[in-house]
Amino acid sequence: MDKRLKRRTNLLYRLRKKGIRCDTKAREIYFAYDKDPWKVIQIRRLCKEFNFNVQLTIE
């Protein structure tokens, strides 16, 4: 489990470096509505492997 936790932490770190907000307790990623979130590979991996959800926001 330690490897999985480290992988999730690294994915979240890379995503936050790009300026995207994440809520780990609620497993939500807040992304601008005018862009396609599935083009960001970290978002795709978090949703597929760790059951995160994408919440589109108006900024």
PyMOL commands that set and color helices and strands:
alter all, ss='L'
color gray80, all
select helices_A, chain A and resi 2-17+37-39+41-50
alter helices_A, ss='H'
color red, helices_A
select strands_A, chain A and resi 21-23+28-32+53-57
alter strands_A, ss='S'
color yellow, strands_A
deselect
rebuild
show_as cartoon
